[in-house]
Amino acid sequence: MRMNQTERLLRSREFEVNHSCLRATQIETMIGDFDRICTDLEQQIEAEETRAKISDPKHFAYPTYAKAAQERRTKIKRSSDALRNELDRLRMKANETRHGPDAP
């Protein structure tokens, strides 16, 4: 039995939507992981600052570990923001695929 053009187009759209949903789920999981890591790093930074009794990153004796943890947290937040943008893009694309490019 041969598929006509419309059936192929529908299957293709369905595949794209399913693929986008899977990718969106993966990205949401990564964002959650990154958020937990950032929370963990924040707690570690606070603990290190409390231990050293220095909370000013510009202070000459500011703990090296706290500074490194802040840099890592900044990079992870940047990655998380990029993933959020990718997730928004995927959702818009999936919406267009489902409803056509002129859908609200």
N, C-alpha and C positions, 0 to 999 in steps of 0.2 A: 504494500500500500504506500503510495507516494504522498508526501506532505505538500500541500500547496503553499504558496508564498506567504499567505496570512498566518498559517500555522507555524511556519518557520520563524516569522517575525515575532509572534507571540512567545514561542519557546525561547528565542534569543533574549527578549526583554525579561522573561521570567528568570533566565539564567543570570542576567546582569543584576537584577534586583536581589536575587539570592546571594550572589557573590558580594554585592555591596553590603548586605545585611551581615554576612559572616565577617567581612573586613571591619565593619562598624563595631561588632561585638568584640573583636580582637583589640581594636583601638580603645574601646571603653575599659577593657580589662587592664591594658597598659597604663591608661590614665589613672585608674584606681591604684595600681601598684606604685606609680610615680608619686601620687599624693600621699600614700602611706610612707614611702621612703622620705619624702620631704618633712612629714610630721615627725618621724623618727630622728632625722637629722636636726630638726629644730630643738627637740628635747635634749639631744646630745650636746648641742651648742650651748643651750642654757645651763646644763649640768657642768660643762667645762668652764663656762664663765663664772658660775657660782663657786666652783672649786678654786679657781684662780683669783676670784674677787675682782675681776676686771671684765667689764662688759663693753668697753669702747674698742672697736676694731682698729682704731688709729693709735691706740696706746702702744708704746714700744714693747711692752711685755705681754701683749695680748696672746693668748694661747695659740700655738701653731695648729693644733688639731681643730680648734674652733674655726680658725680662718679657712682651713682646708675644707671643713664640713660646710661652711657658708658658700664657698665656691662650688662645691659639688651640688648643693641644694639649688643654687642659681642655675646651673646647667640643666639639672633635672626639671626645674620649673620651665625653663625655655623649651625643653623637649616636650613637656606636657602641653604647653601652649600651642606648639606646632601640631601636636596630635589632635588637639581640640579643633584647630582650623581644618585639618584633614577630615575630621569627623563631620564637621559642618558641610564641607564640600561633598563628601560622600552622601550625606542625607539629602542635600539639594539635588544631586545627580540621580539618586534613587527615586525621589519624588518626580523629577522630570521624566524618568523612564517609565514610571507607573502611570502618570497622568498626562504626559506630553509636555512640551516646553512652555506652553502658555497657561498651565495650571497655576492656581493661586498657592 
